[in-house]
Protein backbone atom coordinates (compact mmCIF):
# COMPACT_ATOMS: atom_id res chain seq x y z
CA UNK A 1 0.00 0.00 0.00
CA UNK A 2 1.34 3.42 -0.95
CA UNK A 3 2.15 6.00 1.70
CA UNK A 4 -0.45 8.41 0.24
CA UNK A 5 -3.14 5.76 0.60
CA UNK A 6 -2.11 5.10 4.20
CA UNK A 7 -2.34 8.83 4.95
CA UNK A 8 -5.84 8.97 3.42
CA UNK A 9 -7.04 6.05 5.53
CA UNK A 10 -5.50 7.63 8.62
CA UNK A 11 -7.22 10.98 7.94
CA UNK A 12 -10.51 9.27 7.23
CA UNK A 13 -10.31 7.36 10.51
CA UNK A 14 -9.53 10.51 12.52
CA UNK A 15 -12.40 12.44 10.91
CA UNK A 16 -14.88 9.60 11.50
CA UNK A 17 -13.82 9.56 15.15
CA UNK A 18 -14.32 13.36 15.36
CA UNK A 19 -17.77 13.11 13.84
CA UNK A 20 -18.72 10.31 16.23
CA UNK A 21 -17.60 12.43 19.21
CA UNK A 22 -19.46 15.47 17.88
CA UNK A 23 -22.66 13.45 17.65
CA UNK A 24 -22.26 12.38 21.29
CA UNK A 25 -21.38 15.92 22.50
CA UNK A 26 -24.16 17.77 20.66
CA UNK A 27 -27.00 16.83 23.09
CA UNK A 28 -24.84 17.51 26.15
CA UNK A 29 -22.93 20.74 25.43
CA UNK A 30 -23.69 22.79 22.38
CA UNK A 31 -20.90 25.30 22.98
CA UNK A 32 -18.33 22.53 23.10
CA UNK A 33 -19.95 21.05 19.99
CA UNK A 34 -19.43 24.30 18.07
CA UNK A 35 -15.83 24.51 19.21
CA UNK A 36 -15.14 20.92 18.18
CA UNK A 37 -16.90 21.46 14.87
CA UNK A 38 -14.65 24.43 14.13
CA UNK A 39 -11.63 22.34 15.09
CA UNK A 40 -12.81 19.58 12.73
CA UNK A 41 -13.03 22.02 9.83
CA UNK A 42 -9.55 23.35 10.60
CA UNK A 43 -8.14 19.79 10.84
CA UNK A 44 -9.89 18.86 7.57
CA UNK A 45 -8.28 21.82 5.80
CA UNK A 46 -4.93 20.92 7.32
CA UNK A 47 -5.32 17.29 6.12
CA UNK A 48 -6.05 18.42 2.57
CA UNK A 49 -2.99 20.69 2.60
CA UNK A 50 -0.83 17.93 4.09
CA UNK A 51 -2.05 15.43 1.49
CA UNK A 52 -1.18 17.82 -1.33
CA UNK A 53 2.20 18.53 0.30
CA UNK A 54 2.97 14.81 0.48
CA UNK A 55 1.48 13.88 -2.89
CA UNK A 56 3.61 16.17 -5.04
CA UNK A 57 7.04 14.78 -3.98
CA UNK A 58 5.78 11.21 -4.13
CA UNK A 59 4.32 11.78 -7.58
CA UNK A 60 7.70 13.08 -8.66
CA UNK A 61 9.45 10.06 -7.15
CA UNK A 62 6.99 7.72 -8.87
CA UNK A 63 7.60 9.37 -12.25
CA UNK A 64 11.35 9.12 -11.62
CA UNK A 65 11.04 5.42 -10.85
CA UNK A 66 9.07 4.88 -14.06
CA UNK A 67 11.78 6.71 -16.02
CA UNK A 68 14.38 4.37 -14.53
CA UNK A 69 12.27 1.35 -15.43
CA UNK A 70 11.94 2.64 -19.00
CA UNK A 71 15.70 3.44 -19.10
CA UNK A 72 14.86 7.03 -19.95
CA UNK A 73 17.81 8.90 -18.44
CA UNK A 74 16.92 12.25 -19.98
CA UNK A 75 14.19 13.02 -17.37
CA UNK A 76 14.95 15.31 -14.43
CA UNK A 77 12.83 16.22 -11.37
CA UNK A 78 11.97 19.77 -10.27
CA UNK A 79 12.54 20.80 -6.67
CA UNK A 80 9.41 21.06 -4.46
CA UNK A 81 10.60 23.51 -1.82
CA UNK A 82 11.07 20.86 0.85
CA UNK A 83 14.62 20.74 2.18
CA UNK A 84 14.93 16.98 2.62
CA UNK A 85 13.03 16.17 -0.54
CA UNK A 86 14.99 18.73 -2.57
CA UNK A 87 18.22 17.07 -1.40
CA UNK A 88 16.92 13.70 -2.57
CA UNK A 89 15.85 15.19 -5.92
CA UNK A 90 19.32 16.73 -6.41
CA UNK A 91 20.94 13.32 -5.85
CA UNK A 92 18.43 11.74 -8.23
CA UNK A 93 19.14 14.32 -10.97
CA UNK A 94 22.90 13.84 -10.51
CA UNK A 95 22.46 10.08 -10.79
CA UNK A 96 20.42 10.49 -13.98
CA UNK A 97 23.13 12.73 -15.50
CA UNK A 98 25.78 10.12 -14.74
CA UNK A 99 23.67 7.25 -16.06
CA UNK A 100 22.93 9.17 -19.26
CA UNK A 101 26.60 9.98 -19.74
CA UNK A 102 27.64 6.36 -19.07
CA UNK A 103 25.03 5.02 -21.47
CA UNK A 104 26.15 7.47 -24.14
CA UNK A 105 29.76 6.36 -23.67
CA UNK A 106 28.76 2.70 -23.84
CA UNK A 107 26.75 3.30 -27.00
CA UNK A 108 29.67 5.14 -28.60
CA UNK A 109 32.08 2.37 -27.60
CA UNK A 110 29.70 -0.30 -28.85
CA UNK A 111 29.20 1.50 -32.17
CA UNK A 112 32.95 2.02 -32.54
CA UNK A 113 33.61 -1.65 -31.74
CA UNK A 114 31.01 -2.77 -34.29
CA UNK A 115 32.54 -0.57 -36.99
CA UNK A 116 36.03 -1.75 -36.02
CA UNK A 117 34.98 -5.40 -36.29
CA UNK A 118 33.27 -4.77 -39.64
CA UNK A 119 36.35 -3.00 -41.06
CA UNK A 120 38.92 -5.35 -39.52
CA UNK A 121 41.22 -7.19 -41.97
CA UNK A 122 41.07 -10.07 -39.49
CA UNK A 123 38.13 -12.43 -39.73
CA UNK A 124 36.02 -12.40 -36.54
CA UNK A 125 33.23 -14.83 -35.62
CA UNK A 126 31.27 -14.17 -32.39
CA UNK A 127 29.16 -16.87 -30.75
CA UNK A 128 26.14 -16.46 -28.51
CA UNK A 129 25.68 -17.99 -25.04
CA UNK A 130 24.67 -21.33 -26.63
CA UNK A 131 27.81 -21.55 -28.76
CA UNK A 132 26.04 -20.61 -32.00
CA UNK A 133 27.14 -17.93 -34.45
CA UNK A 134 25.62 -14.55 -33.61
CA UNK A 135 27.73 -12.37 -35.91
CA UNK A 136 30.45 -12.76 -38.54
CA UNK A 137 32.34 -9.85 -40.09
CA UNK A 138 32.90 -9.37 -43.86
CA UNK A 139 36.50 -10.64 -43.76
CA UNK A 140 35.46 -13.92 -42.15
CA UNK A 141 32.57 -14.27 -44.62
CA UNK A 142 34.97 -13.78 -47.52
CA UNK A 143 37.54 -16.24 -46.16
CA UNK A 144 34.94 -18.92 -45.47
CA UNK A 145 32.89 -18.06 -48.58
CA UNK A 146 29.54 -17.89 -46.74
CA UNK A 147 26.63 -15.46 -46.44
CA UNK A 148 25.46 -14.06 -43.05
CA UNK A 149 21.98 -15.54 -43.35
CA UNK A 150 23.47 -18.98 -44.07
CA UNK A 151 25.51 -19.13 -40.86
CA UNK A 152 23.37 -17.19 -38.36
CA UNK A 153 22.45 -19.44 -35.47
CA UNK A 154 24.58 -22.37 -36.62
CA UNK A 155 27.47 -24.04 -34.80
CA UNK A 156 30.95 -23.73 -36.30
CA UNK A 157 31.29 -27.48 -36.87
CA UNK A 158 28.24 -27.49 -39.19
CA UNK A 159 29.86 -25.10 -41.70
CA UNK A 160 31.51 -26.58 -44.80
CA UNK A 161 35.26 -26.65 -45.39
CA UNK A 162 38.47 -27.55 -43.65
CA UNK A 163 38.81 -24.14 -42.01
CA UNK A 164 35.49 -24.47 -40.16
CA UNK A 165 36.45 -27.97 -38.99
CA UNK A 166 39.77 -26.69 -37.68
CA UNK A 167 38.04 -23.84 -35.83
CA UNK A 168 35.61 -26.26 -34.19
CA UNK A 169 38.51 -28.33 -32.83
CA UNK A 170 40.30 -25.33 -31.29
CA UNK A 171 40.29 -25.27 -27.50
CA UNK A 172 39.60 -22.05 -25.59
CA UNK A 173 42.66 -19.73 -25.69
CA UNK A 174 44.20 -22.05 -28.29
CA UNK A 175 45.67 -21.09 -31.67
CA UNK A 176 46.63 -22.97 -34.81
CA UNK A 177 47.97 -22.25 -38.31
CA UNK A 178 45.75 -23.84 -40.96
CA UNK A 179 47.03 -24.29 -44.53
CA UNK A 180 44.46 -24.68 -47.31
CA UNK A 181 45.40 -26.22 -50.68
CA UNK A 182 49.07 -25.60 -49.95
CA UNK A 183 48.52 -21.91 -50.77
CA UNK A 184 46.49 -20.01 -48.19
CA UNK A 185 47.69 -19.91 -44.58
CA UNK A 186 45.51 -18.72 -41.71
CA UNK A 187 46.28 -18.21 -38.03
CA UNK A 188 43.14 -19.18 -36.11
CA UNK A 189 42.51 -18.33 -32.44
CA UNK A 190 39.72 -19.18 -30.00
CA UNK A 191 39.16 -16.77 -27.09
CA UNK A 192 36.38 -15.64 -24.73
CA UNK A 193 34.90 -12.43 -23.31
CA UNK A 194 32.36 -11.60 -20.57
CA UNK A 195 28.89 -10.38 -21.51
CA UNK A 196 26.54 -9.46 -18.63
CA UNK A 197 28.45 -11.73 -16.32
CA UNK A 198 28.45 -14.75 -18.67
CA UNK A 199 31.20 -16.13 -20.90
CA UNK A 200 30.94 -15.98 -24.68
CA UNK A 201 33.38 -17.30 -27.27
CA UNK A 202 34.77 -15.74 -30.43
CA UNK A 203 37.21 -16.78 -33.15
CA UNK A 204 39.75 -14.72 -35.08
CA UNK A 205 41.10 -15.71 -38.50
CA UNK A 206 44.21 -13.90 -39.69
CA UNK A 207 45.55 -14.59 -43.17
CA UNK A 208 49.30 -15.16 -43.22
CA UNK A 209 49.64 -16.13 -46.89
CA UNK A 210 51.44 -12.98 -48.02
CA UNK A 211 53.78 -12.88 -45.02
CA UNK A 212 54.71 -16.56 -45.30
CA UNK A 213 55.12 -16.31 -49.07
CA UNK A 214 57.39 -13.25 -48.72
CA UNK A 215 59.57 -15.03 -46.13
CA UNK A 216 59.74 -18.22 -48.21
CA UNK A 217 60.62 -16.29 -51.34
CA UNK A 218 63.34 -14.28 -49.61
CA UNK A 219 64.81 -17.49 -48.14
CA UNK A 220 64.91 -19.54 -51.34
CA UNK A 221 66.14 -16.56 -53.38
CA UNK A 222 69.20 -16.34 -51.14
CA UNK A 223 69.76 -20.10 -51.29
CA UNK A 224 69.32 -20.35 -55.07
CA UNK A 225 71.57 -17.37 -55.78
CA UNK A 226 74.31 -18.76 -53.56
CA UNK A 227 74.00 -22.26 -55.07
CA UNK A 228 73.89 -20.94 -58.65
CA UNK A 229 77.00 -18.88 -58.13
CA UNK A 230 79.01 -21.71 -56.60
CA UNK A 231 77.75 -24.50 -58.87
CA UNK A 232 77.98 -22.63 -62.18
CA UNK A 233 81.48 -21.38 -61.44
CA UNK A 234 82.62 -24.88 -60.55
CA UNK A 235 80.83 -26.61 -63.46
CA UNK A 236 82.32 -24.26 -66.04
CA UNK A 237 85.84 -24.90 -64.85
CA UNK A 238 85.34 -28.66 -64.41
CA UNK A 239 83.80 -29.17 -67.89
CA UNK A 240 86.61 -27.16 -69.43
CA UNK A 241 89.16 -29.46 -67.79
CA UNK A 242 87.20 -32.61 -68.75
CA UNK A 243 86.96 -31.52 -72.40
CA UNK A 244 90.69 -30.90 -72.40
CA UNK A 245 91.27 -34.38 -70.95
CA UNK A 246 89.39 -35.89 -73.92
CA UNK A 247 92.26 -34.77 -76.14
CA UNK A 248 94.56 -37.23 -74.36
CA UNK A 249 92.56 -40.37 -75.07
CA UNK A 250 94.68 -41.16 -78.17
CA UNK A 251 97.72 -41.42 -75.93
CA UNK A 252 96.18 -44.33 -74.01
CA UNK A 253 96.21 -47.96 -75.02
CA UNK A 254 93.49 -48.79 -77.53
CA UNK A 255 91.63 -51.05 -75.07
CA UNK A 256 91.35 -48.21 -72.50
CA UNK A 257 90.35 -45.39 -74.84
CA UNK A 258 86.60 -46.16 -74.97
CA UNK A 259 86.29 -46.52 -71.17
CA UNK A 260 88.26 -43.32 -70.69
CA UNK A 261 86.11 -41.39 -73.19
CA UNK A 262 82.82 -42.76 -71.81
CA UNK A 263 83.74 -41.84 -68.24
CA UNK A 264 84.56 -38.27 -69.24
CA UNK A 265 81.42 -37.92 -71.40
CA UNK A 266 79.23 -39.15 -68.52
CA UNK A 267 80.88 -36.66 -66.16
CA UNK A 268 80.36 -33.82 -68.63
CA UNK A 269 76.69 -34.83 -69.13
CA UNK A 270 76.06 -34.96 -65.38
CA UNK A 271 77.57 -31.51 -65.00
CA UNK A 272 75.29 -30.20 -67.75
CA UNK A 273 72.28 -31.74 -65.98
CA UNK A 274 73.35 -30.06 -62.76
CA UNK A 275 73.67 -26.76 -64.61
CA UNK A 276 70.19 -27.25 -66.08
CA UNK A 277 68.82 -27.97 -62.61
CA UNK A 278 70.25 -24.72 -61.29
CA UNK A 279 68.84 -22.88 -64.31
CA UNK A 280 65.37 -24.18 -63.43
CA UNK A 281 65.75 -22.90 -59.88
CA UNK A 282 66.99 -19.55 -61.17
CA UNK A 283 63.88 -19.20 -63.37
CA UNK A 284 61.72 -19.16 -60.26
CA UNK A 285 63.83 -16.44 -58.68
CA UNK A 286 64.03 -14.34 -61.83
CA UNK A 287 60.39 -14.40 -62.97
CA UNK A 288 59.86 -10.98 -64.61
CA UNK A 289 56.83 -8.81 -64.02
CA UNK A 290 53.99 -9.83 -66.38
CA UNK A 291 53.49 -7.85 -69.59
CA UNK A 292 49.71 -7.60 -69.58
CA UNK A 293 47.74 -7.81 -72.81
CA UNK A 294 44.39 -9.18 -73.96
CA UNK A 295 44.83 -12.94 -74.01
CA UNK A 296 42.43 -15.68 -75.16
CA UNK A 297 42.95 -18.43 -72.60
CA UNK A 298 41.19 -21.09 -74.66
CA UNK A 299 43.49 -20.45 -77.60
CA UNK A 300 46.48 -20.84 -75.26
CA UNK A 301 45.04 -24.07 -73.85
CA UNK A 302 44.52 -25.50 -77.34
CA UNK A 303 48.15 -24.71 -78.15
CA UNK A 304 49.32 -26.48 -74.99
CA UNK A 305 47.09 -29.47 -75.83
CA UNK A 306 48.78 -29.72 -79.23
CA UNK A 307 52.20 -29.45 -77.57
CA UNK A 308 51.33 -32.31 -75.18
CA UNK A 309 49.67 -34.49 -77.84
CA UNK A 310 52.38 -37.18 -77.73
CA UNK A 311 52.02 -37.71 -73.97
CA UNK A 312 48.21 -37.63 -74.30
CA UNK A 313 48.21 -40.35 -76.96
CA UNK A 314 50.60 -42.55 -74.98
CA UNK A 315 48.07 -42.74 -72.10
CA UNK A 316 45.02 -42.66 -74.41
CA UNK A 317 43.49 -39.79 -72.45
CA UNK A 318 40.12 -38.23 -73.24
CA UNK A 319 39.65 -34.46 -73.36
CA UNK A 320 36.37 -33.01 -72.14
CA UNK A 321 35.55 -29.34 -72.82
CA UNK A 322 32.70 -27.83 -70.78
CA UNK A 323 32.72 -24.15 -71.75
CA UNK A 324 30.18 -21.40 -71.23
CA UNK A 325 31.84 -19.28 -73.95
CA UNK A 326 33.85 -19.84 -77.10
CA UNK A 327 36.47 -17.26 -76.17
CA UNK A 328 37.86 -16.31 -72.76
CA UNK A 329 39.77 -13.03 -72.59
CA UNK A 330 41.75 -11.70 -69.65
CA UNK A 331 44.65 -9.27 -69.18
CA UNK A 332 47.70 -11.49 -68.74
CA UNK A 333 51.20 -12.27 -69.95
CA UNK A 334 50.95 -14.71 -72.87
CA UNK A 335 54.25 -16.55 -72.35
CA UNK A 336 53.88 -16.81 -68.59
CA UNK A 337 50.32 -18.12 -68.76
CA UNK A 338 51.39 -20.66 -71.37
CA UNK A 339 54.06 -21.86 -68.92
CA UNK A 340 51.40 -22.14 -66.19
CA UNK A 341 49.16 -24.28 -68.40
CA UNK A 342 52.09 -26.46 -69.47
CA UNK A 343 52.96 -27.17 -65.83
CA UNK A 344 49.34 -27.82 -64.79
CA UNK A 345 48.41 -30.00 -67.78
CA UNK A 346 51.67 -31.93 -67.53
CA UNK A 347 50.86 -32.73 -63.90
CA UNK A 348 47.29 -33.66 -64.87
CA UNK A 349 48.55 -36.05 -67.57
CA UNK A 350 51.03 -37.69 -65.18
CA UNK A 351 48.39 -38.05 -62.44
CA UNK A 352 45.70 -39.48 -64.75
CA UNK A 353 45.37 -43.25 -65.24
CA UNK A 354 45.49 -44.75 -68.73
CA UNK A 355 42.31 -43.88 -70.66
CA UNK A 356 41.44 -41.30 -68.01
CA UNK A 357 39.88 -37.89 -68.62
CA UNK A 358 41.15 -34.33 -68.54
CA UNK A 359 38.35 -31.77 -68.31
CA UNK A 360 38.52 -28.05 -69.16
CA UNK A 361 35.57 -26.04 -67.78
CA UNK A 362 34.71 -22.40 -67.19
CA UNK A 363 32.29 -20.22 -65.21
CA UNK A 364 31.83 -16.44 -64.99
CA UNK A 365 35.31 -15.70 -63.67
CA UNK A 366 36.90 -19.14 -63.22
CA UNK A 367 38.83 -21.62 -65.33
CA UNK A 368 39.12 -25.21 -64.09
CA UNK A 369 41.50 -27.94 -65.31
CA UNK A 370 40.51 -31.29 -63.82
CA UNK A 371 41.70 -34.88 -64.17
CA UNK A 372 40.53 -38.28 -63.01
CA UNK A 373 42.81 -40.40 -60.86
CA UNK A 374 43.93 -40.87 -57.30
CA UNK A 375 42.93 -38.06 -54.93
CA UNK A 376 45.62 -35.88 -53.36
CA UNK A 377 46.20 -36.94 -49.70
CA UNK A 378 45.55 -34.16 -47.13
CA UNK A 379 49.17 -34.17 -45.92
CA UNK A 380 50.37 -33.64 -49.51
CA UNK A 381 47.70 -31.03 -50.29
CA UNK A 382 49.08 -28.73 -47.59
CA UNK A 383 52.54 -28.69 -49.21
CA UNK A 384 51.76 -28.69 -52.94
CA UNK A 385 53.02 -25.18 -53.63
CA UNK A 386 55.78 -25.18 -51.02
CA UNK A 387 59.30 -24.42 -52.33
CA UNK A 388 61.05 -27.50 -53.81
CA UNK A 389 58.32 -29.92 -52.64
CA UNK A 390 57.57 -32.80 -55.02
CA UNK A 391 55.94 -36.22 -54.76
CA UNK A 392 57.78 -37.48 -57.84
CA UNK A 393 60.84 -39.65 -57.42
CA UNK A 394 63.07 -37.36 -59.47
CA UNK A 395 60.97 -34.21 -59.06
CA UNK A 396 62.55 -30.86 -58.25
CA UNK A 397 59.42 -29.11 -57.00
CA UNK A 398 59.90 -26.30 -59.52
CA UNK A 399 56.76 -26.60 -61.70
CA UNK A 400 54.10 -25.66 -59.15
CA UNK A 401 56.52 -23.30 -57.47
CA UNK A 402 56.93 -21.39 -60.77
CA UNK A 403 53.17 -21.55 -61.34
CA UNK A 404 52.54 -20.02 -57.93
CA UNK A 405 55.05 -17.21 -58.59
CA UNK A 406 53.48 -16.32 -61.94
CA UNK A 407 49.87 -16.36 -60.71
CA UNK A 408 50.67 -14.29 -57.63
CA UNK A 409 52.36 -11.70 -59.86
CA UNK A 410 49.15 -11.63 -61.94
CA UNK A 411 47.09 -11.27 -58.73
CA UNK A 412 45.04 -14.33 -59.71
CA UNK A 413 43.62 -16.61 -57.02
CA UNK A 414 44.13 -20.33 -57.50
CA UNK A 415 43.76 -23.69 -55.79
CA UNK A 416 44.50 -27.37 -56.37
CA UNK A 417 42.40 -29.93 -54.55
CA UNK A 418 40.62 -33.26 -54.92
CA UNK A 419 36.89 -33.78 -54.68
CA UNK A 420 35.14 -37.04 -55.49
CA UNK A 421 36.65 -38.64 -58.59
CA UNK A 422 38.37 -35.45 -59.78
CA UNK A 423 41.46 -33.44 -58.91
CA UNK A 424 40.85 -29.83 -59.92
CA UNK A 425 43.12 -26.85 -60.52
CA UNK A 426 40.97 -23.71 -60.26
CA UNK A 427 42.07 -20.31 -61.54
CA UNK A 428 40.04 -17.32 -60.34
CA UNK A 429 40.55 -14.00 -62.08
CA UNK A 430 40.54 -10.57 -60.49
CA UNK A 431 38.06 -9.35 -63.12
CA UNK A 432 35.28 -11.25 -64.92
CA UNK A 433 36.45 -13.03 -68.06
CA UNK A 434 34.87 -11.93 -71.32
CA UNK A 435 34.11 -13.89 -74.40
CA UNK A 436 31.86 -14.45 -77.39
C-alpha positions, 0 to 999 in steps of 0.5 A: 500500500502506498504512503499516500493511501495510508495517509488517506485512511489515517485521515478518514479514521480521525475524521470519522472519530471526530464526527462520532464524538461530535454526535455524542457531544451535541446533546450535552454541550452545544458550545463545546460542539461548536468549538469541536466542529470548528476544530474539525473544519480546521483539521480537515483543511490541514489534512487536505494541505498535508495530502497535497504537500505529500502527494507532489514529492511522491508523484515526482518520485513515482515518475522518476522510478518509471523513467528508470524502469523505461531506461529514460535517463533524460528526465529530471525532477523539479525541486518542491521547496522541501529541504529533505526532498529537494536534497533527494531530488538533487541526488536523483538528478545527478544520478540520472546525468551520470547514467545518461553519460555512461550510457552514451559512452557505452553506445559510442564504444559499442558502435565504434567496436562494431565498426572496427569489427566490420572494417577489420582485416582479421576475420572475426566470428562471435558466438552467442551464449549457446555456442552458436554464431551470432555475428560474422564480419565481412572478412570472415565471410569472404575467407569462409565463402559464406553469407550471413543468413546462411551461418546465423544461429549455426554451430561452427562445426556445421559449416563446410570446409576444412577451415570451419572444422579446424576452428571447431577443434580449437580449445579455448585460448588455443591457436593454430595455423591452418594451410588450405590447398598448400597456398592459403595460410591462416592463423586461427585463435579461439578466445572468450569475453564476458557479456553481462556476467556470462562467458561468450566465445569468439574466433579470429582468422588472420591470413598469413599467406602474403607474409609466409610467401614473402619469407619463403621467397626471400629465403629460397632466393638467397639459397638459389643465388648462392647455389647458382654462383658456386655450382655454375662457377665450378661446373664451367671450370670442371667441364673445361678441364674434362673436355681438355682431358678428352684430347689425351685419349689417343695417348692411351692404349686402344683397349682403354680409350673407350672406357676413358672417353665414356667416363669423361662424357658421362661426367660432362653430361652430369655436369650439364644436368646439374647446370640445367637444374640450377637454371630451373631454380633460377627461373623461379627467382628471376620471374619478370613482371607480367606484360599484360595484354588481352589474351584468349585463354582457350586459344592458349590451352589448345596450343598447350594441348597440341604441344602435349599431344604425344604424352596424351596419346601414350596414355590414351586420355580423353579431353572433355571441354565444358565451356560457357563461352567460345572465347575467354579473354583476360589481361595477362602475360601470354608466355607466362600463362602458357608456362602455367598451363604447361605445368598444370596439364603436364601434372594432370597427364602424369596423375591421370590413369590410362584412358582417363579424362582431362576436363577443361571447364569455365564459369563467370570468372573461373577456369578449371582444369581437372583430371581423373585419378587418385585423390591428393592426400591431405598431408600432400595437399598442404605442401603442394606449392611449397618451395622444392616440394615434389611427390615425384621420385626425381621431381625438383618441385619447380613446376608448381613453385613457378606456377605459384610465382606467376599467378601471384604476380598476376594477382590471380587466385588459384587452388589445387584440390581433390573432390570425389573422382576429380582433382581440380586446378581452379584459376580465379581472375581478379576481373570477370572473363569476357568472351563471345 
